[in-house]
Amino acid sequence: MNVLIVGNDRFLLKQHAKKWLETQAPFAKDVDPVVMDGSSTDFKWDEVFEEILTISFFSDIKVIELMHPPGFANTSTMSEAQLKQWTHMIEQLPKEVILIVMVEANKIDQRLKIVKPLLVKGKLIQVSGLSPNEFRKFVQRQCDLRNMSMDSATFEQLMYRLPKQMTPCLNELDKLANYPHKLDQKTMSLLLSVPLEENVFELSKAIVSKNLKKALHIYGDLQTLKHDPVALIPSIAWQLRLMFQVLLLQRERLSSFEIRERLNENDFVLSKAIEYAKGSSVERIVDLLEHLASLDQQIKSGKVDKKFGFELFMIEATR
């Protein structure tokens, strides 16, 4: 028995794997799974094959969780011989083995040779991320479970600063739950830094909307957190390119749903790009990208100081 579960949040993947096991194989729900992480540097396909063939001494059923194996959403590390062995093993999967493959991606290509065997007898489950409202309710529920009380303003501060991925979000909540005093806005700002992704998105928005004061304020925060201006350039460029794609697709009169389907990006990231592209134009985004490319070249060639160069870029870009 096997299942392939695809989604962009590891926590949600694990939740769906547990739910699937409880409904499709309730006799195995209490079996401790063998977890193999394909993103690990020491991951080896041969060890997966060996695990599938090894008889469990502690139970009649073996549950194997194969997390994010290479080749499903990125470059495959399988040789032709291994691919042949993988295909044979999935087709002849021992009846006492339950294989749960989880892939962190928005979607996968079902035509891939490594994917096809799983879909012959198994099932594909596509896991959607939480909407902003669902994420908010999730955080509220987790705060209640941890007996964390705070006023509405402090909760809004929490929502702004929490990572949008579930696992790091829960880690931060666990940290806050151990704080011995009352949680207020000041404490929240001291204990939780704004996620870099959120900061860079806000910086991109300020630049695109020509809000120099806000751009300098966010940049100052990033400097305090020791973020290198050189590292910010590709992040902002990537976000601008995403806005550029959104604007081009909007010119084709595609809906937000169709744009999401076409670009296949993380829901949170794409929502920000759609929001921040409003009021801008393809021409302005192209101009900003050209400015960034020029700045990157000048910094790397030593013609301009990185800190001064980035500040100058913001000033010129927001005129």
C-alpha positions as CSV (number, residue, x, y, z in Angstrom):
1,M,0.0,0.0,0.0
2,N,1.4,3.4,-0.9
3,V,0.3,7.1,-1.1
4,L,1.9,10.2,-2.5
5,I,1.1,13.4,-0.6
6,V,2.1,16.8,-2.1
7,G,2.0,20.2,-0.5
8,N,4.2,23.2,0.4
9,D,4.2,22.8,4.2
10,R,5.8,19.9,6.0
11,F,3.6,20.2,9.0
12,L,0.4,19.9,6.9
13,L,1.9,17.0,5.0
14,K,2.5,15.1,8.2
15,Q,-1.1,15.9,9.3
16,H,-2.5,14.5,6.1
17,A,-0.3,11.4,6.3
18,K,-1.6,10.7,9.8
19,K,-5.2,11.2,8.7
20,W,-4.8,9.0,5.6
21,L,-3.2,6.2,7.8
22,E,-6.1,6.4,10.3
23,T,-8.7,6.1,7.6
24,Q,-7.1,3.7,5.1
25,A,-5.0,1.6,7.4
26,P,-6.4,2.0,11.0
27,F,-4.6,-1.2,12.0
28,A,-1.3,0.6,11.5
29,K,-2.1,3.9,13.2
30,D,-0.1,3.0,16.3
31,V,2.9,1.7,14.5
32,D,6.0,3.9,14.9
33,P,7.0,4.9,11.3
34,V,10.5,4.7,9.9
35,V,11.2,8.2,8.8
36,M,13.6,8.8,5.9
37,D,14.4,12.4,4.8
38,G,15.3,12.8,1.2
39,S,16.6,16.4,1.8
40,S,19.3,15.1,4.1
41,T,22.9,15.3,2.7
42,D,23.5,11.6,3.6
43,F,20.3,10.3,1.9
44,K,20.8,7.1,-0.1
45,W,18.2,5.4,-2.3
46,D,19.8,2.0,-1.6
47,E,18.9,2.5,2.1
48,V,15.3,3.1,1.1
49,F,15.3,-0.1,-0.9
50,E,16.8,-2.0,2.0
51,E,14.3,-0.6,4.4
52,I,11.4,-1.7,2.2
53,L,12.7,-5.2,2.0
54,T,13.7,-5.5,5.7
55,I,11.2,-7.4,7.9
56,S,10.1,-5.7,11.1
57,F,10.7,-7.7,14.3
58,F,8.4,-5.5,16.3
59,S,5.2,-5.5,14.2
60,D,3.5,-7.3,11.4
61,I,3.2,-4.0,9.7
62,K,5.9,-1.5,8.7
63,V,5.1,2.1,8.0
64,I,7.8,4.0,6.0
65,E,7.6,7.8,5.7
66,L,9.7,9.0,2.8
67,M,9.9,12.8,3.1
68,H,10.8,14.9,0.1
69,P,12.8,12.4,-1.9
70,P,15.0,13.9,-4.7
71,G,13.6,13.6,-8.2
72,F,10.0,14.4,-7.3
73,A,10.3,18.2,-7.2
74,N,14.0,18.7,-8.0
75,T,16.9,16.9,-9.7
76,S,16.8,13.1,-9.4
77,T,19.9,11.4,-7.9
78,M,18.7,8.0,-9.2
79,S,20.7,5.9,-11.6
80,E,18.9,4.0,-14.3
81,A,19.5,0.8,-12.3
82,Q,18.0,2.4,-9.2
83,L,15.0,3.7,-11.1
84,K,14.4,0.2,-12.5
85,Q,14.7,-1.2,-8.9
86,W,12.4,1.5,-7.5
87,T,9.7,0.8,-10.2
88,H,9.9,-2.9,-9.5
89,M,9.7,-2.4,-5.7
90,I,6.6,-0.2,-5.9
91,E,4.9,-2.6,-8.3
92,Q,5.7,-5.5,-6.0
93,L,5.5,-3.7,-2.6
94,P,5.4,-6.2,0.2
95,K,1.9,-6.4,1.6
96,E,3.1,-5.7,5.1
97,V,4.7,-2.4,4.0
98,I,2.9,0.9,3.9
99,L,4.9,3.5,2.0
100,I,3.9,7.2,2.5
101,V,5.8,9.6,0.2
102,M,5.6,13.3,1.1
103,V,6.9,16.0,-1.3
104,E,7.2,19.7,-0.3
105,A,6.1,21.4,-3.5
106,N,3.0,23.1,-4.9
107,K,2.6,20.3,-7.5
108,I,4.6,17.7,-9.2
109,D,4.9,16.4,-12.8
110,Q,2.9,13.1,-12.8
111,R,4.7,12.1,-16.0
112,L,8.0,11.7,-14.3
113,K,9.3,8.1,-14.3
114,I,10.0,8.2,-10.6
115,V,6.4,9.3,-9.9
116,K,4.4,7.1,-12.2
117,P,4.9,3.8,-10.3
118,L,3.3,5.3,-7.2
119,L,0.2,6.3,-9.0
120,V,-0.5,3.0,-10.6
121,K,-1.8,1.3,-7.4
122,G,-1.5,4.2,-5.0
123,K,-3.2,7.6,-4.5
124,L,-2.1,11.2,-5.0
125,I,-3.2,13.7,-2.3
126,Q,-2.8,17.4,-3.0
127,V,-2.6,19.4,0.2
128,S,-3.6,23.1,0.0
129,G,-1.9,25.6,2.3
130,L,-4.0,27.5,4.9
131,S,-5.7,30.7,3.8
132,P,-4.8,33.8,5.9
133,N,-8.0,33.4,7.8
134,E,-7.4,29.7,8.4
135,F,-3.9,30.4,9.6
136,R,-5.2,33.0,12.0
137,K,-7.6,30.6,13.5
138,F,-4.9,28.0,13.7
139,V,-2.7,30.4,15.7
140,Q,-5.6,31.3,18.0
141,R,-6.2,27.6,18.7
142,Q,-2.5,26.9,19.4
143,C,-2.4,29.9,21.8
144,D,-5.4,28.5,23.6
145,L,-3.8,25.1,23.9
146,R,-0.7,26.7,25.4
147,N,-2.7,28.9,27.8
148,M,-1.3,32.0,26.2
149,S,-3.4,35.1,27.0
150,M,-2.9,38.5,25.4
151,D,-5.0,41.5,24.3
152,S,-6.0,42.0,20.7
153,A,-3.2,44.5,19.9
154,T,-0.6,42.0,21.1
155,F,-2.2,39.2,19.1
156,E,-2.0,41.4,16.0
157,Q,1.7,41.9,16.7
158,L,2.1,38.2,17.1
159,M,0.4,37.5,13.7
160,Y,2.6,40.0,12.0
161,R,5.8,38.5,13.4
162,L,5.1,34.8,13.2
163,P,6.6,32.8,10.4
164,K,4.0,31.7,7.9
165,Q,5.3,28.1,7.7
166,M,3.7,25.9,10.3
167,T,6.7,24.2,11.9
168,P,8.7,27.3,12.6
169,C,5.4,29.0,13.7
170,L,4.8,26.3,16.3
171,N,8.4,26.5,17.5
172,E,8.0,30.3,18.1
173,L,4.7,29.7,20.0
174,D,6.4,27.1,22.2
175,K,9.1,29.6,23.0
176,L,6.6,32.3,23.8
177,A,4.6,29.9,26.0
178,N,7.6,29.5,28.3
179,Y,7.9,33.3,28.9
180,P,7.2,33.7,32.6
181,H,5.6,37.2,32.4
182,K,2.6,38.8,30.7
183,L,2.9,39.0,26.9
184,D,2.4,42.5,25.6
185,Q,3.4,44.3,22.3
186,K,6.8,45.4,23.6
187,T,7.7,41.9,24.8
188,M,6.5,40.4,21.5
189,S,8.7,42.8,19.5
190,L,11.7,41.8,21.7
191,L,11.1,38.0,21.5
192,L,10.0,37.7,17.9
193,S,11.7,39.3,14.9
194,V,9.7,39.9,11.8
195,P,10.4,37.1,9.3
196,L,13.0,38.1,6.6
197,E,10.6,37.2,3.9
198,E,7.9,39.5,5.3
199,N,10.5,42.3,5.7
200,V,11.8,42.0,2.2
201,F,8.3,41.9,0.8
202,E,7.4,45.1,2.7
203,L,10.6,46.7,1.5
204,S,9.8,45.7,-2.1
205,K,6.3,47.2,-1.7
206,A,7.7,50.5,-0.3
207,I,10.1,50.8,-3.2
208,V,7.5,50.0,-5.8
209,S,5.0,52.5,-4.2
210,K,7.8,55.1,-3.9
211,N,7.5,55.3,-0.1
212,L,11.1,56.3,0.7
213,K,10.5,56.9,4.4
214,K,9.0,53.4,4.9
215,A,11.7,51.8,2.7
216,L,14.5,53.4,4.8
217,H,12.8,52.3,8.1
218,I,12.5,48.7,7.0
219,Y,16.1,48.7,5.6
220,G,17.2,50.1,9.0
221,D,15.5,47.1,10.7
222,L,17.2,44.7,8.4
223,Q,20.6,46.3,9.1
224,T,20.0,45.9,12.8
225,L,19.4,42.2,12.2
226,K,22.7,42.0,10.4
227,H,21.2,41.3,6.9
228,D,23.8,42.0,4.2
229,P,22.5,44.4,1.4
230,V,24.2,42.2,-1.2
231,A,21.9,39.3,0.0
232,L,18.8,41.5,-0.2
233,I,19.4,42.3,-3.9
234,P,18.5,38.8,-5.3
235,S,15.5,38.5,-2.9
236,I,14.0,41.8,-4.0
237,A,14.8,41.0,-7.7
238,W,13.0,37.7,-7.4
239,Q,9.9,39.4,-5.9
240,L,10.0,42.1,-8.6
241,R,10.2,39.4,-11.3
242,L,7.1,37.7,-9.7
243,M,5.3,41.1,-9.8
244,F,6.3,41.4,-13.4
245,Q,4.8,38.0,-14.3
246,V,1.6,38.9,-12.4
247,L,1.2,42.1,-14.3
248,L,1.8,40.4,-17.7
249,L,-0.8,37.8,-16.9
250,Q,-3.2,40.5,-15.7
251,R,-2.8,42.1,-19.1
252,E,-4.1,38.9,-20.6
253,R,-7.1,39.3,-18.3
254,L,-6.4,36.2,-16.2
255,S,-8.1,35.9,-12.9
256,S,-6.2,35.6,-9.6
257,F,-7.0,31.9,-9.6
258,E,-5.7,31.4,-13.1
259,I,-2.5,33.4,-12.2
260,R,-2.0,31.0,-9.3
261,E,-2.4,28.0,-11.5
262,R,-0.1,29.4,-14.2
263,L,2.8,30.5,-11.8
264,N,2.6,27.6,-9.4
265,E,4.0,29.6,-6.4
266,N,3.4,29.4,-2.7
267,D,0.0,30.9,-1.9
268,F,1.4,33.4,0.7
269,V,4.2,34.6,-1.7
270,L,1.8,34.9,-4.7
271,S,-0.8,36.8,-2.7
272,K,1.8,39.3,-1.7
273,A,3.0,39.7,-5.3
274,I,-0.6,40.2,-6.5
275,E,-1.3,42.7,-3.8
276,Y,2.0,44.7,-4.3
277,A,1.7,44.7,-8.1
278,K,-1.4,46.9,-7.8
279,G,-0.8,50.5,-8.8
280,S,2.4,49.6,-10.6
281,S,3.2,48.8,-14.2
282,V,5.3,46.4,-16.2
283,E,7.5,49.3,-17.3
284,R,8.2,50.4,-13.8
285,I,9.1,46.9,-12.6
286,V,11.5,46.5,-15.6
287,D,13.1,49.8,-14.7
288,L,13.6,48.7,-11.1
289,L,15.1,45.4,-12.2
290,E,17.6,47.2,-14.4
291,H,18.6,49.5,-11.5
292,L,19.1,46.4,-9.3
293,A,21.2,44.6,-11.9
294,S,23.3,47.7,-12.3
295,L,23.7,48.0,-8.5
296,D,24.7,44.4,-8.1
297,Q,27.4,44.7,-10.8
298,Q,28.8,47.9,-9.3
299,I,29.0,46.4,-5.8
300,K,30.6,43.2,-7.0
301,S,33.2,45.1,-9.1
302,G,34.1,47.3,-6.1
303,K,32.9,50.5,-7.7
304,V,30.4,51.3,-4.9
305,D,30.1,50.5,-1.2
306,K,27.3,48.0,-0.7
307,K,25.5,49.9,2.1
308,F,25.8,53.3,0.4
309,G,24.9,51.8,-3.0
310,F,21.7,50.2,-1.7
311,E,20.6,53.4,0.1
312,L,21.2,55.3,-3.1
313,F,19.2,52.8,-5.1
314,M,16.2,53.2,-2.8
315,I,16.4,57.0,-3.0
316,E,16.6,56.9,-6.9
317,A,13.9,54.2,-7.1
318,T,11.4,56.1,-5.0
319,R,11.7,59.5,-6.8
